[in-house]
Amino acid sequence: MSFSACDVVPFTQARAKLSDLADQAKAGAEKIITKNGESYVALIDADRLDYYHRLEREHIHLLLIDDARRGLADIAAGRSVEADGAIARIQQRRAAGAAKIARTNKSAKKRG
């Protein structure tokens, strides 16, 4: 949805005309309330807000389904590893990195 200049309302004006702006929002308009020249909040119909939230949930569900599809394709193609083995390798890399940092710090203390 695009906004026109009449859809952008300064906060002070919105406070004075809240009832009128609410009626416009209920009729389908979406208002951007600004504060200090920056967008601050939006005024929209509650049913439309609920609709936006439902769309967002559906989008998240579609992303999860796509992730699951890609995961199953990876398993079918043999591009997967057991979780326990992957976690063990990560822990080994972290331990090796921590040991390297400790050696570097110890070496720096001897020089300093």
RODODO-32164 format. One line per field, with one value per atom (N, C-alpha, C): x, y, z; residue in one letter; atom name; residue number from 0. Coordinates in steps of 0.1 Angstrom, whole numbers, plus 2048, in hexadecimal, padded with zeros to 3 digits. Layout:
# RODODO-32164
X	c(X;...)
Y	c(Y;...)
Z	c(Z;...)
aa	c(A;...)
at	c(CA;...)
i	c(NUM;...)
//
This chain:
# RODODO-32164
X	c(809;800;809;806;80D;806;80E;809;80A;800;800;803;805;808;7FE;7F1;7E7;7E7;7EE;7EF;7FA;802;80D;809;808;802;80C;80F;817;810;818;813;809;80D;805;7F7;7F7;7EB;7E3;7E9;7E2;7DB;7E2;7DC;7CF;7CF;7C3;7B8;7BC;7B2;7B1;7B3;7B4;7A7;79B;78F;78D;790;78E;798;7A4;7AE;7AA;7A5;7A0;795;78C;781;786;790;797;79E;7A4;7AB;7A1;796;78B;785;786;781;78B;797;7A1;7AE;7AE;7BA;7C5;7D1;7DC;7E4;7E5;7EC;7F9;803;810;811;813;814;823;827;835;837;844;848;856;857;864;868;85E;861;864;864;867;85B;859;84D;84F;843;843;83A;82E;824;81B;813;809;7FB;7F1;7E3;7DC;7D8;7D1;7C5;7BC;7B0;7B5;7AF;7B3;7B1;7A7;7A5;7B0;7B5;7C0;7CD;7CF;7DB;7DA;7CF;7CD;7D1;7CC;7CF;7DE;7E5;7F3;7FA;7F6;7FC;7FA;7EE;7EB;7F4;7F6;7FF;80E;812;81F;821;817;817;818;810;810;81D;823;831;83B;83A;844;841;835;832;838;836;83C;84B;851;860;864;85D;860;85E;853;851;85C;861;86C;879;87B;887;886;87B;879;87B;876;878;886;88E;89C;8A4;89F;8A6;8A4;898;895;89D;89E;8A6;8B5;8BA;8C8;8CA;8C0;8C1;8C1;8B8;8B7;8C4;8CB;8D7;8E3;8E2;8ED;8F5;8EF;8F6;8F3;8F3;8EF;8F9;8FA;902;8FA;8FE;8F7;8FA;8EF;8F0;8FB;8FC;906;914;917;924;927;91D;91F;922;91A;91C;92A;92E;93C;947;945;94F;950;944;943;94A;947;94D;95C;961;970;976;970;975;975;96B;96A;975;977;982;98F;992;99E;9A1;996;997;99A;994;996;9A4;9A9;9B7;9C1;9BE;9C7;9C7;9BC;9BB;9C3;9C1;9C9;9D8;9DC;9EB;9F0;9E8;9EB;9EC;9E2;9E3;9EF;9F2;9FD;A0A;A0B;A17;A19;A0E;A0E;A12;A0E;A11;A20;A26;A35;A3D;A38;A3F;A3D;A31;A2E;A32)
Y	c(7F4;800;80C;816;822;82D;836;841;84E;856;864;86D;87A;884;885;883;884;878;86D;861;863;86D;870;87C;879;883;885;892;894;890;88C;888;892;89E;8A9;8AA;8A9;8A9;89D;891;884;885;88A;88B;893;89E;8A7;8A1;898;893;884;87E;86F;869;86E;868;868;873;873;869;869;860;851;84E;841;83D;846;843;840;848;846;838;835;828;81C;81E;814;812;81D;81D;818;814;80E;816;823;82A;826;827;825;832;835;842;840;848;847;854;852;85D;85F;86C;870;877;876;87D;883;890;897;894;893;892;883;87A;86C;863;859;850;84A;849;845;839;83A;82F;82F;824;824;822;827;826;81E;812;80A;803;7FE;7F7;7EA;7E6;7DA;7CE;7CD;7C1;7BF;7CB;7CA;7C6;7CB;7C7;7B8;7B2;7A4;79D;7A2;79C;79C;7A7;7A8;79D;79B;791;783;781;773;771;77B;77A;777;77E;77C;76D;768;75A;750;753;74A;74A;756;757;74F;750;748;739;735;727;723;72B;727;726;72F;72E;721;71E;711;705;705;6FA;6F9;705;705;700;704;6FF;6F0;6EB;6DC;6D5;6DB;6D5;6D4;6DF;6DF;6D5;6D4;6CB;6BC;6B9;6AC;6A9;6B3;6B2;6AF;6B6;6B4;6A6;6A1;693;689;68B;682;683;68E;68F;68C;688;684;690;69C;6A8;6AB;6A0;6A2;69B;69F;698;696;68D;68B;697;69B;6A6;6A5;699;697;699;694;695;6A4;6AB;6B9;6C1;6BF;6C6;6C3;6B7;6B3;6BA;6BB;6C3;6D1;6D7;6E5;6E8;6DF;6E0;6DF;6D6;6D4;6E0;6E6;6F3;6FE;6FF;70A;707;6FB;6F8;6FB;6F8;6FA;70A;711;720;726;721;726;723;717;714;71D;71F;728;736;73B;749;749;73E;73D;73D;736;735;743;74A;757;761;760;769;766;75A;756;75B;759;75E;76D;774;783;787;780;784;782;778;775;780;785;790;79D;79F;7AD;7AE)
Z	c(800;800;800;7F8;7F8;801;805;80E;807;80A;804;810;80C;817;822;81E;828;832;82E;837;841;840;84A;852;85F;869;874;877;883;890;899;8A6;8AD;8AD;8B3;8AC;89F;897;899;89A;89D;8AA;8B4;8C1;8C1;8B9;8B8;8B0;8A6;89D;89E;8AA;8AB;8A7;8AB;8A7;898;892;883;87C;881;87B;87E;889;88C;883;880;876;868;864;857;857;862;862;862;869;868;85A;853;845;83B;840;837;835;83A;838;843;83F;849;84B;857;85A;861;85D;863;86C;879;882;884;882;883;890;895;8A1;89E;89F;89C;88D;884;876;872;87B;878;87A;872;874;882;889;897;899;895;896;88A;889;87E;885;87E;882;877;87A;871;877;86F;874;87B;886;88E;886;87D;875;86B;866;85C;863;870;877;87A;87D;87F;872;867;85A;857;85A;859;861;86D;876;871;86B;865;85A;851;846;84A;855;85A;85F;866;86B;85F;855;849;843;842;83C;843;851;859;857;856;854;846;83C;82F;82F;837;838;83F;849;850;847;840;836;82C;827;81D;824;830;837;839;83D;83E;831;826;819;815;817;814;81D;82A;833;82E;82A;825;818;80F;803;807;811;815;81A;822;827;81B;812;806;7FE;7FD;7F5;7FD;80A;812;817;818;81D;82B;833;841;84A;857;861;86D;876;882;88B;893;89B;8A6;8AC;8B7;8B1;8A5;8A0;89C;897;893;8A0;8AB;8B7;8BD;8BC;8C1;8BA;8AD;8A5;8A8;8AA;8AE;8BB;8C5;8D2;8D1;8C9;8C7;8C1;8B7;8B1;8BB;8C3;8CE;8D8;8DC;8E6;8E0;8D4;8CD;8CC;8C9;8C8;8D5;8E0;8ED;8F2;8EF;8F2;8EB;8DE;8D7;8DD;8E1;8E7;8F4;8FC;909;906;8FC;8F9;8F5;8EC;8E8;8F3;8FD;908;911;913;91B;915;908;901;902;901;902;910;91A;928;92A;924;926;91F;913;90C;913;919;91F;92D)
aa	c(M;M;M;S;S;S;F;F;F;S;S;S;A;A;A;C;C;C;D;D;D;V;V;V;V;V;V;P;P;P;F;F;F;T;T;T;Q;Q;Q;A;A;A;R;R;R;A;A;A;K;K;K;L;L;L;S;S;S;D;D;D;L;L;L;A;A;A;D;D;D;Q;Q;Q;A;A;A;K;K;K;A;A;A;G;G;G;A;A;A;E;E;E;K;K;K;I;I;I;I;I;I;T;T;T;K;K;K;N;N;N;G;G;G;E;E;E;S;S;S;Y;Y;Y;V;V;V;A;A;A;L;L;L;I;I;I;D;D;D;A;A;A;D;D;D;R;R;R;L;L;L;D;D;D;Y;Y;Y;Y;Y;Y;H;H;H;R;R;R;L;L;L;E;E;E;R;R;R;E;E;E;H;H;H;I;I;I;H;H;H;L;L;L;L;L;L;L;L;L;I;I;I;D;D;D;D;D;D;A;A;A;R;R;R;R;R;R;G;G;G;L;L;L;A;A;A;D;D;D;I;I;I;A;A;A;A;A;A;G;G;G;R;R;R;S;S;S;V;V;V;E;E;E;A;A;A;D;D;D;G;G;G;A;A;A;I;I;I;A;A;A;R;R;R;I;I;I;Q;Q;Q;Q;Q;Q;R;R;R;R;R;R;A;A;A;A;A;A;G;G;G;A;A;A;A;A;A;K;K;K;I;I;I;A;A;A;R;R;R;T;T;T;N;N;N;K;K;K;S;S;S;A;A;A;K;K;K;K;K;K;R;R;R;G;G;G)
at	c(N;CA;C;N;CA;C;N;CA;C;N;CA;C;N;CA;C;N;CA;C;N;CA;C;N;CA;C;N;CA;C;N;CA;C;N;CA;C;N;CA;C;N;CA;C;N;CA;C;N;CA;C;N;CA;C;N;CA;C;N;CA;C;N;CA;C;N;CA;C;N;CA;C;N;CA;C;N;CA;C;N;CA;C;N;CA;C;N;CA;C;N;CA;C;N;CA;C;N;CA;C;N;CA;C;N;CA;C;N;CA;C;N;CA;C;N;CA;C;N;CA;C;N;CA;C;N;CA;C;N;CA;C;N;CA;C;N;CA;C;N;CA;C;N;CA;C;N;CA;C;N;CA;C;N;CA;C;N;CA;C;N;CA;C;N;CA;C;N;CA;C;N;CA;C;N;CA;C;N;CA;C;N;CA;C;N;CA;C;N;CA;C;N;CA;C;N;CA;C;N;CA;C;N;CA;C;N;CA;C;N;CA;C;N;CA;C;N;CA;C;N;CA;C;N;CA;C;N;CA;C;N;CA;C;N;CA;C;N;CA;C;N;CA;C;N;CA;C;N;CA;C;N;CA;C;N;CA;C;N;CA;C;N;CA;C;N;CA;C;N;CA;C;N;CA;C;N;CA;C;N;CA;C;N;CA;C;N;CA;C;N;CA;C;N;CA;C;N;CA;C;N;CA;C;N;CA;C;N;CA;C;N;CA;C;N;CA;C;N;CA;C;N;CA;C;N;CA;C;N;CA;C;N;CA;C;N;CA;C;N;CA;C;N;CA;C;N;CA;C;N;CA;C;N;CA;C;N;CA;C;N;CA;C;N;CA;C;N;CA;C;N;CA;C;N;CA;C;N;CA;C;N;CA;C;N;CA;C;N;CA;C)
i	c(0;0;0;1;1;1;2;2;2;3;3;3;4;4;4;5;5;5;6;6;6;7;7;7;8;8;8;9;9;9;10;10;10;11;11;11;12;12;12;13;13;13;14;14;14;15;15;15;16;16;16;17;17;17;18;18;18;19;19;19;20;20;20;21;21;21;22;22;22;23;23;23;24;24;24;25;25;25;26;26;26;27;27;27;28;28;28;29;29;29;30;30;30;31;31;31;32;32;32;33;33;33;34;34;34;35;35;35;36;36;36;37;37;37;38;38;38;39;39;39;40;40;40;41;41;41;42;42;42;43;43;43;44;44;44;45;45;45;46;46;46;47;47;47;48;48;48;49;49;49;50;50;50;51;51;51;52;52;52;53;53;53;54;54;54;55;55;55;56;56;56;57;57;57;58;58;58;59;59;59;60;60;60;61;61;61;62;62;62;63;63;63;64;64;64;65;65;65;66;66;66;67;67;67;68;68;68;69;69;69;70;70;70;71;71;71;72;72;72;73;73;73;74;74;74;75;75;75;76;76;76;77;77;77;78;78;78;79;79;79;80;80;80;81;81;81;82;82;82;83;83;83;84;84;84;85;85;85;86;86;86;87;87;87;88;88;88;89;89;89;90;90;90;91;91;91;92;92;92;93;93;93;94;94;94;95;95;95;96;96;96;97;97;97;98;98;98;99;99;99;100;100;100;101;101;101;102;102;102;103;103;103;104;104;104;105;105;105;106;106;106;107;107;107;108;108;108;109;109;109;110;110;110;111;111;111)
//
